[in-house]
């Protein structure tokens, strides 16, 4: 018998029922089965870790639970324990509305404990619906074991730590070759966890095809583990297309005036975070915000901005503030600038290669990396005549929190200490501290949005009417990766979610909000 749905038929109650074909190609009615394509590929995926990603209406949650329920009645008894996790317990109402009737129609003797949110079968299997809000909830699961762990909307978790911690609960007394262990999840581009989900499953833009790449990593003992994403969409959901043929039009209506949200909701675009802080701006103005590299003129101002970090990443940005002169891009094209236009011309980011995780390195190490970057870019060099070092980026701004003393230790003071680079004493960095009065996060968010929008000419006048914030794309990869997809705070919509990977953004803000005058000008040159 085919394991995928062949067609649907409308019964007397006005409900579409699924049919599959048996060995003789005759239609047989079933309670549920996967649709051909992505849903079937998901149910047959051999990887222990699989995430379903896609636009709205793809049926991600339904097929994830259907696949988990397929292990009931296979003789694994109480070793087959399934848990479905969401951020909060109250989010299960919609799932229970269709899950309870589904289970009862197949297994009438299955008992549902509404107090504990657990389905229990007479044969010993169980399905638990629970919550895992943050790392503080780990004790609820420590020591427990599950054969299948399901996650609903992974991007709602700002950190992968809750997700990863549950792998230690993926165990049972039955060998894996007999009873497979599974970690499954659903995800769409929206949410504070956008970056880590995108990074973990190598998602980009609008996914095409059925499956993403199989990503295999080896443990310390050489044991491999594999994961992949499977792409589902409304176009693959034959049932919803029958019952709600105009659903995508409804999605379009809900996104009127917000093309970025439409790209995320209708097409599942992973270059967008629906309802984010800047997604609509980069969607509309990105072609003007991102520019080619260019030789920095000798006029204007150069400065740095810095966001401190240890367990979380640190970020150092390098800026040129225009005095209104023209610039010549590497391609030879000329661009006219406005006075006080800001150009992000470089960055150093202290992360370990995993989203929102820092390097936990010393201040001396951070100073060394910043100074070495300046040397590599030609911004710190030895004068050919005097043999003295010239530093074009002497001035820098940072959060005033690093100026606080704790146990007779001050980060700002430690930054002033010299370091040794290639056997030579190199000066530290004297950060000018940026104060953060009440309303700072709201005001700085509004100013950055205004700066980005100002990169494009006004539709009415066809002229730029205010200073913009431009980004040299090839020199600011971490800005490109993190800032356009930052989500808004759920508590304050006019601020960025502080749980997201916002360190480049914070460094931008300190540069924008700093008092940058007066400034000493230098004659300088730029090395490509």
N, C-alpha and C positions, 0 to 999 in steps of 0.2 A: 504494500500500500504506500502511496505517495505520502511524504511527511509534510508537504506544503499544500496550502489551500489552492484548489483549482477554480472554484467559483463560489458565489454567494446566491442564495435564493431567499425571497421574501416570504415569511410564513404568515399565518392568519392573524397573528398579533401585530403585524407590521414591522417585524424584526428580521434583519438579515441573518441567516444562519450559514455557516461555512460548510463546504463540501470538499472532500478530497477524492482521488481516484484509487481504486484498489488495483490488484495485479491484473485484472481483466479489463481495466480502464472504465469500470463502472463507478458512478458517483456514489459516495457514501457520506452521510451527514456526520459531522463531529461537533463537539462542543467548542473546541478552539484548536488552532494550529497556526504555524507561522506562514506568512505570505512569501511567495518566491522572491528571490533577490536578497536585499540586505538582512531581512528578518531571518530567513533560512540560513544565511551565512553566519549570522550571530549565533544561532542555536547549534551550529556545527563547528564553531570555532574551536580549535584545539588548544589555543593559548589559555593559560590560567587567568590572565588579566585582560579584560576586554571592556571598552567603553563605547557606548552608542552616542553618536553626536549627530546633530542635524537641526533642521528648521522646525518650526511649530507644526504640529499635526502629523508627525512621523510615527507615532505610536511607540515611542521608546520605552516608557514605563510598562506598558502592557506586555510587550514581548519579553522584557527582562524578567518579569514575574512569571510569565508563562514558561519560560525556559527553566526557571528555578523549580516550578511545580512539577516539571517533567521527571524529577527524581523521586517523586512520591510513589510508593508501592513497588519499588524495585528490590525489596528485600534488605535494604540497608538499615531499616528500623530507626532506633534513637541515635544512630550515628549520623543520620542525615538531618542536620540542623541548619536552617536558613535564617538569616537576619537581614532585614531591610532597614537602612539608616537614612534619616533625614535630619535637618538642623533642629527641628522641634517636633514634639509629639502631636501637636494640634494639626500638623500638616498632612495627617493621614486620612482625614475625613473623606476627601475625594476618592482616594484609592479604595477605601473600605466600601464605598457605595457600589462599586462593580465587582470587587474582589470577593466579598462575602457570598453573593448569589452565585458567582462562578464556581467557587469551591464547593458550595452546598449542592450544586447541580451534579457535580462529578463524584464527590465524596460525602454523601448525606450524613455519615456518622462522625465526620470531623467536627470537633468542638472548638468554638471560638471564645476565649476568655477576654471579655471586653475590658476588664480591669487591668490586665497585664498586656493586652494587645497581642495575644499569641494564639495561633491556630495549632491545634494538636490532633494528630491522627491516631486512631486505635492501634495502628501498626508501629507507633513510636516516633514518626517524623514530626517536625515542628517548623513553623514559620513565625518568627518574631518581628514585630514592627516596633522599632525603637528610635531613639534620638542620640545624636552625638554632636553637641553644639561646638565644643572646643576641647582643648587638651585636658582641661580640668575634669572632663567626663570619662577619661580613660579608666579610672578605677571601677566603673560600672561593668567593664568588659575584661579586665585583667584576670587571667586564669580560665576564661571561658573558651569553648571550642565550637567552631562552625565549619560545615562543609562548603557552604556558599555564603558569601558576604556581598550584599547589594547596596549600592549608593545611589540615591536619587539627587540629581542636579549637583554634580561635583563642584561646579564653579561657585557655588554658594559658600564653600569653605575657603577662606582667604589663604590658608596654609595647607600643604599636603600632609602635615604631621598626623592629624586624626586618621586620614585615609591609610597612610603607611603603617601606623601603629597596629591596625587591625590585622595585618598580615601575620602577626604573631599568634592570632587566634584561629588561623586557617589550618586546622588539624583534626584528625579523627583516627579511630583504631583500625579502620578498613584501609588497605593499601590504595594509593592514588590511581594505580592502573585499573582498579576495580570500581572505585567511587571517586571520580574526578573532583578536585578542589577548584572552586571558581571564585574569582573576585570580579564583579560586574558593576557597571555604573552607567549613568546617563549624564549628558552635559550639553549645554548650549553656550553660545559666546558670552552671555550676560553674567555678571557677578564678579566679586572681588578676587576669586580664584582663577580668573581668565588666564593669567600668565603661566601659572604652574601647570594647569591642565593642557594648555596649548604646547608648552615645552615638553611635557612628559609624553605626549602622543604625537608630537611633530605635526601639529595642525597649522594650516595657513590658508588664508583666503576662503573661498567657497570650495569645500571638498568635492571631488569628482570621483566617479566610479563607485565601488562598493566597499572596499577595504583600504585602510591605510597601511603603511609599511609595518612589517613584523619587526619589533625592536627587541633584540635579545641582549641580555647582560649576564656576565658571569659573576658568581659569588666568590668569596675568598677561597673556597674549596674547589672552585671550578664548576660548580653546579649552575646550569643555565636557567634563566627565567625569561619568559617572553610576554610581550604585551602588544596590543594593537587597537586601533580605533576602527569602528565600522560605521559607515555613513548611511543614515536613513533620512527620508524626506517625505513630505506630504504626497509627492508624486508616486511614491511606492506604497502608500496606504490605500489599497483598493477599497476597503470598507468605508473609511471616512470620505473618500471621493464620491461614494454612492450616497451616503447619508448627508454630507455637507459639501456638495459640489462647488459652492461659492465661498468656501472657507478662506481661501487665499485672498479673495476680494475683501473679506472682513478684516483680514490681517492688514491689507493695504490701507483700509479706512482708518484702522487704529493707529497707523503710522503716518497719517497725513501731516505734512510739514516737517517730518523728521526722516530724511532719506537714509541716514545711518542706521536708525532703528529698523527701517524696512529691510535694509541689507542683512541685518542680523536675524530678524524674525522670519522673513520670507525665504531667504537664501542660506541662512546658517553661516554667514561670513565671519571667519575667525580673525579678520583684520579689524573687526568692529566689536565694541561692547555696547549693546543697546541701552540707551539711557545713561551712558557714561558722562564723564565730565567734559571730555574734549572730542569724542568720536564724531559728532556732527560737524565740528569745526574742521577737523582733518579731512573728513569726507568731502567737504565743500571747498576748502582752501588749501588742502595739502600740496597741490601742485605749485602754489606760491610760497608756502612756508618752507618747504624743503628746496635747498639750492645746491648748486655745484660748489666745489672747493674753489678758492680764489686766493690771490696774493693780498694779504692784509696791508692796506695803505699805511704810510708812516704817520698819518694824522689820525685823530680819534683817540679812543681810550681802550686799553686792554686791562682786563681784570679777571679774577677767578671767583667762583662761588662754591661752597662746600657744605655737604651734609654728612655729619659724623655717623659712624656705625661700627658694630663689632659682630654680634650674632646676626644682625641685619646688615645689608651692604652699606658701604660709604660711597659717596660720589663727589668728584671734583670736576667742575665745568670751567671751560675757558671761553671768554667772551671778547668780542670786539664791538665797541659802541661807536657808530658812525658819527662824523661831524657834517654829513651831507654830501660827501664826495662820491664820485663814481667808483665802482669796482669792476675789475675784469675777471670773469670766470676762467677756469682752466681751459674751457672750450674756445675762449676768445670773445664770448658774448659780453657786452657791457650792461651793467645794471645801475640805474640811478637810485640813490638812497636818500632817505630823509634824515635830518639831524636826530640823533638819539635812537635810530634803528639799532636793535641788538642782533648780533649774529653769533650763534653758538658754533665755535670753530674747533672745539676739541673736548674730550672727556676722558676721565679715568674712573673706572668703576670697580669697587672692591667687593666682588662676589665670588663664590666658589664654583660657579657654572650652573648652579641650581637656582631657580627663581626665588628671590627674596631671602636668600641665605648668604650671610657675610663670611668673611675670611678669618675673623677673630684675631687679626694681626695687631702688632704693636703700633703706637703712634710713629715711632722711628721708621718702621717699615712703610707706613702710609706716606710719610714725608719723602722717603727715598723714591717711591713709585711716582709721586707727583713731579719731583725734580728730574727724574730720569725721563719722564714723558716730555717735559719741556726741552730737555737737551735733544731728544730724538726729533722733536718738531722744529728745532732751530730757534726756540724761544729763550733758551738759556745757552750762551756761548761765550767763548773766550775771545776778547778783542784782539785782533791781529797785531795792533801796535802796542797797546799798554799791557797785554797779556792778562788783563783783569777780566773777571767774569761779568757779563752783562745779562741781566734778567729782565725780560720784557713784561713778565707777569708777577710783579712784586706785590701788587695790591690784591686782596681777596676778602670775601665776606662769608660769614658763617653764623649759624644759629647761636644766640647768646647763651643757650643752655651749656655750651662747652666752656663758658667762662665761670661756671659755678664751681666752688670748691667743695670737695667731699673727702673727708678723712685726710685733709691737707694735700689733696691731689686736685689739680686743675688741668683739664685737657688742653685748653687754650695756651696755658703756660708751657705745657710739654711740647706743643707744636713749635714753640720758639727755639727749641734746643737744636743745635747743629747735628748733622749726621755725616757719616763717612761714605763717599761714593767714589769708587775707583781709587781709593787711597787718599783722597782729598777731602778736607773738611768742607761741607756744604751747609749753608745757613738753613735754619728751619723756616717756618712760615708764620708770620704775624697776622692772624685773622682779625679783621674788624668785625665786631659782633653786632648782629642785627637784632634789635629789640622786637618783641612780639606783644603789642598791646592788645586789649580785648578786641575781638573781631578780626584778628590778623589773618586767620585761615580763610575766612569768608572774603575779606577784602583782596587778599593776594590771589585767590582763585578768580575773582572777577577781573582783576587787572591782567592776569595771564591770558584769560579768554579774550579780552579786548586787544591785547598785543598780537595774538595769533590771528584774529579776524582782520586786524589792521594791515596784515601782509598782502591783502588783496585790495584792489581799487573798489571804490563805492560804485554800485550798479548805476546810480543816477549820474554822477559826475565823471565816472571812469578814471578817477584820480584817487591815490592813497592820501588820506587826510589825517593820519596819526602814525606815530612810530610803531613799527612792527617787531616781532620776534621771529627771526629766521634761523633755520637749522641747516648746517652743512651736513647733509645726510651721510656721506661716506666717512665722516669724522665723528659721528654721534650715534653709533649703532644702538647703544642702550637707551638713549632718548627715544629713538624710533621704536624700539621694542616695548617700552613701558609706558610712556606718557600718553600716546593716542588712545590707549585702551583702559586708562584709569577709571574706575567706577566712582560714582558720587557716594557720599556718606548717606546711609539710610536714616541717620538721626538728624542730619542737617544737609539738605539737598544742595545748598550753595557751597559745599565743601567737598574735598576729596576724601574717600574712605581711607583712614589712616592704617587700616589692616592690609591694604593693597601694597604692591611694590612701588612706593611713591618717593623713593630717595632721589632720583634724578629730578623729579618734579619739585621736591623740597629745595634742592640746590638751586633750581631755576628761580624759585620764589625769593630766596635770600638775595640773589643777584638783582632781582627786580625791585625789591623793597628796600634795598640798602641806599644810604646816602653816598652817592658816588662822586661827589665834588667836594673840594677841589682835587685835581689829579695832576701829577707831574707828567709831562709829555716827554717821550724819548724818540730819537731817530731809530728806526728799527727796520729789519728786513724779515721776510718770510721764506722759509724753505719748504718746498712741496713735501 
